């Protein structure tokens, strides 16, 4: 499979800080068939954290993506023509990857706190779904190591602007609706 034919799935779940700030902390998947759902006590679909991409050097911890909900990238839906290109970035501020979206470059980069991002997705480990975070709390950790792992083992690519894959950004509810069709 060519690098530009690879599709990744970012499944969003919305959370709120103790102060009321909304954020997404999403799981990253390599294959749509690896996405498993369950319903919670309210009947709402939620992701089962089992077959998502894991950081192999830290006891197979799940890789999460942190986004400020006020500035988050619009969800793509499940139609492949709406998926967003992931491109290699050797010249931007962070020199990791960027999403090519409506003529803009949105960098993927390291950061562990909600204040580290306005609209850029941050990747890291250690998010705890059941914890109530304060706005200034460490929400994800080991972000730089996670980005290095993504570069060396998952996204790959070493040429400026090279497409390394596409990303679908969606919710458990959208996946559930597709299953019911």
LINBELRA-V576655 format. One record per helix or strand of 3 or more residues. SS is the DSSP state (H for helix, E for strand). FROM is the first residue (numbers start at 1). LEN is the number of residues. If there is no record, write none. Layout:
SS_FROM_LEN, SS_FROM_LEN
//
This chain:
H_3_3, E_7_6, E_14_3, E_22_8, H_32_3, E_37_3, E_45_3, E_64_5, H_80_3, E_84_5, E_97_5, E_104_6, H_114_3, E_122_4, H_143_12, E_163_9, H_172_9
//
